[in-house]
Amino acid sequence: MDIKEIQNLIKFVAKSGASEVKLEMDDIKITIRTGSESDTTIVHQVPAAIPQAAAPVAPQAPVVTEIKAETGQPAASDESKYITIKSPIIGTFYRKPSPDKPLFVEVGQTIAEGDVLCIIEAMKLFNEIESEVSGKVVKVLVDDSSPVEFDQPLFLVDPS
């Protein structure tokens, strides 16, 4: 079982609403727990397994992402007059071009079509996300340096 399959399993469990899933195969044991108090993913490999040192760490990001997507979506539905700018790709969300530079956009700032709103890093490639609408940024729905999913709401923009 590779990392991609583990990540897909975590996404499926998070969406299904199950509180705990245990999966044991010849070379790997996986326990996925989801809940409001703490979200954990535990991956144990049998000593004769394929060496993947990063496997226990990497699958945790999608669980956090699913929680953020769930908490971010009600805000978008409550404020229906705003336009929601969503993530076009899966990756890590950054509000600044580098740690020592200012934010691309701040709450209350007026943006135009084509303005860079953020960067999403995917597989070591930094993709600038440009606005497709003009308006005023009302809310940033994702924390800096957080993982994001495809079609996850990132910003609320007031087009008026």
Secondary structure, DSSP 4 states (H G I P E B T S, - for coil): --HHHHHHHHHHHHHHT-SEEEEE-SSEEEEEE--SS--EEEEEE-TTS---TTTTTTTHHHHHHHHHHHHHHHHHHH-TTSEEEE-SS-EEEESSSSTTSPPS--TT-EE-TT-EEEEEEETTEEEEEEPSS-EEEEEE-S-TTEEE-TT-EEEEEE--
